[in-house]
Amino acid sequence: MGKYQYKSAGEALAVLQSGHNVFIQTAAAAPQQLVLAMTERGKQLNNVSVYHLHTEGITPYASEEFKDHFNVHCFFIAANMRAAVNKGIADYIPVFMSEVPSLFRRGIIKIDVALLHVSPPDEHGFCSLGVSVDAAIAAIENAKYIIAQVNSNMPRTFGGGIIHSSKFSSMVMVNDAIPEAKMDAADATDMKIADNVASLIEDGSTLQLGIGKIPDQVLYKLKDRKHLGVHSEMFSDGIINLIETGVITGERKTINTGKIVSAFVLGSKKLYDYIHNNPMIELHDSAYVNNTHIISQNPKVVAINSAIEIDITGQVCADSIGSYLYSGVGGQIDFIRGASLSEGGKPIIAMPSVTKKGESKIVSVLKPGSGVVTTRANVHYIITENGIADLYGKNIKQRVKELIKIAHPEHRDTLAKEAFDIFKVLV
């Protein structure tokens, strides 16, 4: 480490000027010390635009205090940005995860400063982007200044995220813990949904799944499967046991055979330790991972995604609660389409039938302002704790009947009445 010149975060951020566009690395790789240093300079600057996907940790630049200095743009809205976006302090850019890198590469969004979080240089001077590659490579390729927060706690991962230290304008040494995702315990509803999803997963399937109680429960139900693969926008702790027990091998995959492929990971320290120097795990640019053509070449792709609300024709709202912006487009369509085009593939939307307040998530008409992330033409399987609705190739009347069957029993009569009023469907 001694041969490298390290600066303080404040010294490194001295290159930041008014009018610059800044990229912040994704999820658990968001470099907190650089974020703080950038914010500390905020009141000296004007019209600095900040771009990022979902990030973990603090986002002080998106506070009321700095609204006249930073213009914040989210490609995906995490919990730490929800209030700012909905107050109008920050903005949301709807975009497929697969296309975020092309915004940088095509110069649609020019990047002046890239803020990264990397592993220490190895004996050859190479660092790893660790837990998040996704859009960072495209930002690095196009940024004028690349500032790296170097952290011995950042796992070294294989794939497309290996960067030589000579690329960095500045390096800042830290010893921060990598943010971990805390999981709530699954309830009976989650377990029933997982049972229904798992019933569609065959030996030799290639899985795409996210983070949360339902994906982890689905993985728990797959202990008796064989030759599973993973090609996913992200993954969490749930895959570890299936790798160690030989359920996930990747040997049936056509693309990246024998490898678990992802754009980023988010989970516990156990997960970060597991992926460190693990050649079975590869993290790549999301333009590759989320490429529909790449995804579809794997066999039996099972894409498991979630929804906030679905109407009785199959329109999927996944980024907002009415007009309240909640998350983002992400990779849902990338993988829904990839699974649809995969031989034996199964695109799945899985969700509880009701909200925590008991409101039906299957509705006759989406709330005003709702964002349709997945159109009814893209939908195949909708799954709740009450069953599986296969909408592919079904007409509107058939879809209505299928979806009412898997709605919560307390809401079926109301949905049936509304379906008749709107579509003249008798259920």
C-alpha positions as CSV (number, residue, x, y, z in Angstrom):
1,M,0.0,0.0,0.0
2,G,3.0,2.3,0.7
3,K,3.7,3.0,-3.0
4,Y,0.3,4.6,-3.6
5,Q,-0.4,8.3,-2.9
6,Y,-3.6,8.6,-0.8
7,K,-5.4,11.9,-0.3
8,S,-8.1,12.9,2.2
9,A,-11.7,12.9,0.9
10,G,-11.7,16.7,1.0
11,E,-8.5,16.9,-1.1
12,A,-9.8,14.4,-3.6
13,L,-13.1,16.3,-4.1
14,A,-11.3,19.6,-4.8
15,V,-11.6,18.8,-8.5
16,L,-15.4,19.1,-8.3
17,Q,-16.6,22.3,-9.9
18,S,-19.9,24.1,-10.5
19,G,-21.8,22.6,-13.4
20,H,-20.2,19.2,-13.1
21,N,-22.1,15.9,-13.4
22,V,-21.3,13.3,-10.7
23,F,-21.9,9.6,-10.7
24,I,-22.1,7.7,-7.4
25,Q,-21.6,3.9,-7.4
26,T,-24.6,1.7,-6.6
27,A,-26.1,0.1,-3.6
28,A,-23.7,-1.1,-0.8
29,A,-20.8,0.4,-2.8
30,A,-21.9,4.0,-2.5
31,P,-18.7,5.6,-1.1
32,Q,-19.9,7.3,2.0
33,Q,-16.7,9.3,2.8
34,L,-16.7,10.8,-0.7
35,V,-20.4,11.5,-0.5
36,L,-19.8,13.5,2.7
37,A,-16.8,15.3,1.3
38,M,-18.9,16.3,-1.8
39,T,-21.7,17.6,0.4
40,E,-19.3,19.6,2.5
41,R,-18.2,21.4,-0.7
42,G,-21.9,21.8,-1.7
43,K,-22.5,25.4,-0.7
44,Q,-19.4,26.6,-2.6
45,L,-20.9,25.1,-5.8
46,N,-23.9,25.6,-8.0
47,N,-25.7,23.4,-10.5
48,V,-23.9,20.2,-9.7
49,S,-25.9,17.2,-11.0
50,V,-25.7,13.9,-9.2
51,Y,-26.7,10.7,-10.9
52,H,-27.1,7.2,-9.3
53,L,-29.1,4.1,-9.1
54,H,-30.3,2.7,-5.7
55,T,-27.7,3.6,-3.0
56,E,-27.4,2.4,0.6
57,G,-26.3,4.8,3.3
58,I,-26.7,8.6,3.7
59,T,-27.7,11.1,1.0
60,P,-27.1,14.5,2.6
61,Y,-26.8,16.2,-0.8
62,A,-30.5,15.5,-1.4
63,S,-31.6,17.5,1.6
64,E,-33.5,20.8,1.6
65,E,-30.3,22.5,2.7
66,F,-28.6,21.8,-0.6
67,K,-31.4,21.9,-3.1
68,D,-30.0,25.1,-4.6
69,H,-26.6,23.5,-5.1
70,F,-27.2,19.9,-6.2
71,N,-29.6,18.6,-8.8
72,V,-30.1,15.0,-7.9
73,H,-31.3,12.4,-10.4
74,C,-32.1,8.8,-9.5
75,F,-32.4,6.0,-12.0
76,F,-33.9,3.9,-9.2
77,I,-35.4,5.3,-6.0
78,A,-34.2,3.7,-2.7
79,A,-35.7,4.3,0.7
80,N,-33.0,7.0,1.4
81,M,-34.2,9.0,-1.6
82,R,-38.0,8.5,-1.5
83,A,-38.9,11.6,0.5
84,A,-36.6,13.9,-1.5
85,V,-38.0,12.7,-4.9
86,N,-41.6,13.1,-3.8
87,K,-40.9,16.6,-2.3
88,G,-39.4,17.6,-5.6
89,I,-35.9,18.1,-4.2
90,A,-34.6,15.2,-6.4
91,D,-35.8,13.7,-9.7
92,Y,-36.5,10.2,-11.0
93,I,-35.3,9.1,-14.5
94,P,-37.4,6.1,-15.7
95,V,-35.0,3.8,-17.6
96,F,-34.3,0.1,-18.0
97,M,-31.3,-1.1,-16.0
98,S,-29.9,-2.5,-19.2
99,E,-29.8,1.0,-20.7
100,V,-28.3,3.1,-17.9
101,P,-24.7,2.5,-19.1
102,S,-25.7,3.6,-22.6
103,L,-26.8,7.0,-21.3
104,F,-23.2,7.6,-20.3
105,R,-21.6,5.9,-23.3
106,R,-23.7,7.8,-25.9
107,G,-23.1,11.1,-24.1
108,I,-26.8,11.6,-23.3
109,I,-25.6,12.1,-19.8
110,K,-22.0,13.3,-19.6
111,I,-20.1,12.3,-16.4
112,D,-17.4,14.6,-15.1
113,V,-16.6,13.0,-11.8
114,A,-17.1,9.3,-10.8
115,L,-17.2,8.5,-7.1
116,L,-16.2,4.8,-6.6
117,H,-15.7,2.3,-3.7
118,V,-13.0,-0.3,-4.5
119,S,-10.9,-3.0,-2.9
120,P,-7.2,-2.2,-2.3
121,P,-4.8,-2.6,-5.2
122,D,-3.3,-6.1,-5.6
123,E,0.4,-6.7,-6.3
124,H,-0.2,-5.7,-9.9
125,G,-2.1,-2.5,-9.0
126,F,-5.5,-3.7,-9.9
127,C,-8.6,-2.9,-7.8
128,S,-12.1,-4.5,-7.8
129,L,-15.4,-2.6,-7.9
130,G,-16.5,-5.2,-5.4
131,V,-20.2,-5.5,-4.7
132,S,-21.3,-3.3,-7.5
133,V,-20.3,-3.1,-11.2
134,D,-23.6,-2.4,-13.0
135,A,-23.3,1.2,-14.4
136,A,-19.9,2.0,-12.9
137,I,-17.8,0.8,-15.8
138,A,-19.6,3.1,-18.3
139,A,-19.1,6.0,-15.8
140,I,-15.4,5.2,-15.5
141,E,-15.0,5.1,-19.3
142,N,-16.5,8.5,-19.7
143,A,-15.5,10.5,-16.6
144,K,-12.9,13.2,-16.5
145,Y,-12.0,12.5,-12.9
146,I,-12.3,9.1,-11.2
147,I,-12.1,9.2,-7.4
148,A,-11.7,5.9,-5.6
149,Q,-12.6,5.2,-2.0
150,V,-10.2,2.3,-1.2
151,N,-11.5,0.0,1.5
152,S,-9.9,-3.3,2.8
153,N,-13.5,-4.4,3.7
154,M,-14.6,-4.3,0.0
155,P,-14.6,-7.8,-1.4
156,R,-12.6,-8.5,-4.5
157,T,-14.9,-9.9,-7.2
158,F,-14.2,-11.4,-10.6
159,G,-15.9,-10.4,-13.9
160,G,-15.9,-7.0,-15.5
161,G,-15.1,-4.8,-12.5
162,I,-11.3,-5.0,-12.3
163,I,-9.8,-1.5,-12.6
164,H,-6.1,-0.5,-12.6
165,S,-5.2,2.0,-10.0
166,S,-3.6,4.2,-12.6
167,K,-7.1,5.1,-13.9
168,F,-7.8,6.9,-10.7
169,S,-7.4,10.7,-10.4
170,S,-7.3,10.3,-6.6
171,M,-7.4,7.5,-4.0
172,V,-8.8,7.9,-0.5
173,M,-8.1,5.3,2.2
174,V,-11.0,4.3,4.4
175,N,-11.9,1.4,6.7
176,D,-15.7,1.4,6.6
177,A,-18.0,-1.6,7.0
178,I,-19.9,-2.4,3.8
179,P,-23.6,-1.6,4.4
180,E,-25.7,-4.8,5.0
181,A,-29.3,-5.4,4.2
182,K,-31.5,-6.5,7.1
183,M,-34.2,-9.1,6.3
184,D,-37.6,-9.3,8.0
185,A,-38.8,-12.8,9.0
186,A,-41.1,-14.4,6.4
187,D,-44.7,-14.9,7.4
188,A,-47.2,-17.6,6.3
189,T,-48.2,-15.5,3.3
190,D,-44.7,-15.2,2.1
191,M,-44.2,-19.0,2.5
192,K,-47.3,-19.8,0.4
193,I,-46.2,-17.5,-2.3
194,A,-42.8,-19.1,-2.3
195,D,-44.4,-22.5,-2.5
196,N,-46.3,-21.5,-5.6
197,V,-43.3,-19.9,-7.3
198,A,-41.1,-22.9,-6.5
199,S,-43.6,-25.3,-8.0
200,L,-42.8,-23.8,-11.5
201,I,-39.0,-24.1,-11.1
202,E,-37.6,-27.2,-12.8
203,D,-34.2,-28.8,-12.7
204,G,-31.7,-27.0,-14.9
205,S,-33.5,-23.6,-14.6
206,T,-31.5,-20.4,-14.6
207,L,-32.8,-18.0,-11.9
208,Q,-33.2,-14.3,-11.7
209,L,-34.4,-13.1,-8.3
210,G,-34.0,-10.1,-6.1
211,I,-33.7,-9.4,-2.5
212,G,-36.4,-9.9,0.2
213,K,-38.4,-12.4,2.1
214,I,-40.1,-14.0,-1.0
215,P,-36.9,-14.6,-3.0
216,D,-35.1,-16.0,0.0
217,Q,-38.1,-18.3,0.8
218,V,-38.2,-19.5,-2.9
219,L,-34.5,-20.4,-2.7
220,Y,-35.2,-22.3,0.6
221,K,-37.8,-24.4,-1.2
222,L,-35.4,-25.5,-3.9
223,K,-33.2,-27.8,-1.9
224,D,-34.3,-30.9,-3.9
225,R,-33.6,-29.3,-7.3
226,K,-30.6,-30.1,-9.5
227,H,-28.3,-28.2,-11.9
228,L,-29.7,-24.7,-11.2
229,G,-28.0,-21.6,-12.5
230,V,-28.1,-17.9,-11.6
231,H,-28.1,-15.0,-14.1
232,S,-29.6,-12.1,-12.2
233,E,-29.4,-8.3,-11.9
234,M,-28.6,-8.8,-8.2
235,F,-28.6,-11.5,-5.5
236,S,-28.4,-11.8,-1.8
237,D,-27.6,-14.4,0.9
238,G,-30.2,-17.0,-0.1
239,I,-28.0,-18.5,-2.8
240,I,-25.1,-19.5,-0.5
241,N,-26.6,-22.6,0.9
242,L,-27.8,-23.8,-2.5
243,I,-24.2,-23.4,-3.9
244,E,-22.7,-25.2,-1.0
245,T,-25.1,-28.1,-1.2
246,G,-24.6,-28.5,-5.0
247,V,-28.1,-27.3,-6.1
248,I,-26.7,-24.3,-7.9
249,T,-23.9,-25.3,-10.3
250,G,-24.5,-23.3,-13.4
251,E,-23.5,-26.3,-15.5
252,R,-26.6,-26.2,-17.7
253,K,-26.2,-22.5,-18.6
254,T,-25.4,-21.6,-22.2
255,I,-23.8,-18.2,-21.3
256,N,-21.2,-18.0,-18.5
257,T,-21.5,-21.8,-17.9
258,G,-20.7,-22.7,-14.3
259,K,-20.7,-19.0,-13.2
260,I,-23.1,-17.0,-11.1
261,V,-23.6,-13.8,-13.0
262,S,-24.9,-10.5,-11.5
263,A,-24.6,-6.7,-11.8
264,F,-24.4,-6.1,-8.0
265,V,-25.0,-7.9,-4.7
266,L,-26.6,-6.7,-1.5
267,G,-26.8,-8.7,1.7
268,S,-24.9,-9.5,4.9
269,K,-21.2,-9.6,5.8
270,K,-21.4,-13.4,5.3
271,L,-22.4,-12.8,1.7
272,Y,-19.6,-10.3,1.1
273,D,-17.1,-12.7,2.7
274,Y,-18.4,-15.5,0.5
275,I,-18.0,-13.6,-2.8
276,H,-14.5,-12.4,-2.0
277,N,-12.0,-14.0,-4.3
278,N,-14.7,-16.5,-5.4
279,P,-14.2,-17.3,-9.1
280,M,-17.7,-18.8,-9.3
281,I,-19.1,-15.3,-8.8
282,E,-18.8,-12.8,-11.6
283,L,-20.1,-9.2,-11.5
284,H,-20.6,-7.5,-14.9
285,D,-21.8,-4.3,-16.6
286,S,-25.6,-4.2,-16.5
287,A,-25.6,-3.6,-20.2
288,Y,-24.4,-7.2,-20.4
289,V,-26.2,-8.8,-17.4
290,N,-29.6,-7.2,-18.3
291,N,-29.3,-7.7,-22.0
292,T,-32.4,-9.5,-23.1
293,H,-30.5,-11.4,-25.8
294,I,-27.9,-12.6,-23.4
295,I,-30.5,-13.6,-20.8
296,S,-32.6,-15.5,-23.3
297,Q,-29.8,-17.8,-24.4
298,N,-29.8,-19.5,-21.0
299,P,-32.3,-22.4,-20.7
300,K,-35.5,-22.3,-18.6
301,V,-34.9,-18.8,-17.3
302,V,-37.2,-18.1,-14.4
303,A,-37.5,-14.4,-13.7
304,I,-39.0,-13.6,-10.3
305,N,-40.1,-10.0,-9.9
306,S,-42.6,-8.1,-7.7
307,A,-45.3,-5.6,-8.1
308,I,-47.0,-2.8,-6.1
309,E,-50.4,-3.2,-7.9
310,I,-51.7,-5.2,-10.9
311,D,-55.0,-4.5,-12.7
312,I,-57.3,-7.3,-13.8
313,T,-56.0,-7.2,-17.3
314,G,-52.4,-7.8,-16.2
315,Q,-50.9,-4.3,-16.2
316,V,-48.1,-4.2,-13.6
317,C,-47.4,-1.1,-11.6
318,A,-44.0,-1.6,-9.9
319,D,-42.4,1.8,-9.5
320,S,-45.0,3.9,-7.8
321,I,-48.0,3.9,-5.4
322,G,-50.4,5.9,-7.6
323,S,-48.4,9.1,-8.2
324,Y,-46.1,8.6,-5.2
325,L,-42.8,7.5,-6.7
326,Y,-41.5,4.5,-4.8
327,S,-38.7,2.6,-6.6
328,G,-38.0,2.3,-10.3
329,V,-38.2,0.4,-13.6
330,G,-35.0,-1.4,-12.7
331,G,-34.4,-4.7,-14.6
332,Q,-38.0,-6.1,-14.4
333,I,-38.7,-5.8,-18.2
334,D,-35.2,-6.8,-19.1
335,F,-35.7,-10.1,-17.3
336,I,-39.4,-10.6,-18.1
337,R,-38.6,-10.4,-21.8
338,G,-35.4,-12.4,-21.4
339,A,-37.3,-15.2,-19.6
340,S,-40.1,-15.0,-22.2
341,L,-37.7,-15.6,-25.0
342,S,-35.7,-18.3,-23.2
343,E,-36.5,-21.9,-24.2
344,G,-38.8,-23.1,-21.4
345,G,-38.5,-19.8,-19.7
346,K,-41.1,-18.5,-17.1
347,P,-41.5,-14.8,-16.4
348,I,-43.1,-14.4,-12.9
349,I,-44.6,-11.5,-11.0
350,A,-45.0,-12.6,-7.3
351,M,-46.7,-10.6,-4.6
352,P,-49.1,-10.8,-1.6
353,S,-52.8,-10.4,-2.6
354,V,-53.3,-7.5,-0.2
355,T,-51.2,-4.7,1.3
356,K,-50.4,-4.5,5.0
357,K,-53.5,-2.4,5.4
358,G,-55.6,-5.2,3.8
359,E,-56.2,-3.3,0.5
360,S,-56.3,-5.5,-2.6
361,K,-53.1,-5.4,-4.8
362,I,-55.2,-6.8,-7.6
363,V,-57.5,-4.0,-8.7
364,S,-60.0,-3.3,-11.5
365,V,-58.2,-0.1,-12.4
366,L,-54.7,1.1,-11.4
367,K,-54.6,4.2,-9.1
368,P,-54.3,7.5,-11.0
369,G,-50.6,8.3,-11.7
370,S,-49.5,4.6,-11.4
371,G,-46.5,3.7,-13.5
372,V,-47.0,0.7,-15.8
373,V,-43.6,-1.0,-15.7
374,T,-44.6,-4.3,-17.3
375,T,-47.4,-4.1,-19.9
376,R,-50.1,-6.7,-20.1
377,A,-48.6,-8.0,-23.3
378,N,-45.4,-8.9,-21.4
379,V,-47.0,-10.7,-18.5
380,H,-47.1,-14.5,-18.2
381,Y,-47.4,-15.7,-14.6
382,I,-48.9,-13.7,-11.7
383,I,-48.5,-15.4,-8.3
384,T,-50.0,-14.7,-4.9
385,E,-50.5,-16.8,-1.8
386,N,-53.8,-17.9,-3.3
387,G,-52.5,-19.5,-6.5
388,I,-51.0,-19.0,-9.9
389,A,-52.6,-17.1,-12.8
390,D,-51.2,-17.9,-16.2
391,L,-52.1,-15.0,-18.5
392,Y,-50.0,-15.7,-21.5
393,G,-52.1,-16.1,-24.6
394,K,-55.3,-15.2,-22.7
395,N,-57.9,-12.7,-23.8
396,I,-59.1,-9.9,-21.5
397,K,-62.1,-11.8,-20.1
398,Q,-59.9,-14.9,-19.4
399,R,-57.3,-12.7,-17.7
400,V,-60.0,-11.1,-15.5
401,K,-61.2,-14.5,-14.3
402,E,-57.7,-15.8,-13.7
403,L,-56.6,-12.8,-11.6
404,I,-59.8,-12.7,-9.5
405,K,-59.2,-16.4,-8.6
406,I,-55.9,-15.5,-7.0
407,A,-57.1,-12.3,-5.3
408,H,-57.8,-12.2,-1.6
409,P,-61.2,-13.9,-0.9
410,E,-62.5,-10.8,0.8
411,H,-62.0,-8.7,-2.4
412,R,-63.2,-11.2,-5.1
413,D,-66.9,-10.2,-5.0
414,T,-66.0,-6.5,-5.4
415,L,-63.6,-7.2,-8.2
416,A,-66.1,-9.4,-10.0
417,K,-68.7,-6.6,-9.8
418,E,-66.2,-4.0,-11.1
419,A,-65.1,-6.4,-13.8
420,F,-68.6,-6.7,-15.1
421,D,-69.2,-3.0,-15.0
422,I,-66.0,-2.3,-17.0
423,F,-65.5,-5.3,-19.2
424,K,-69.0,-7.1,-19.0
425,V,-67.2,-10.2,-17.7
426,L,-69.2,-12.5,-15.5
427,V,-67.0,-14.3,-13.0
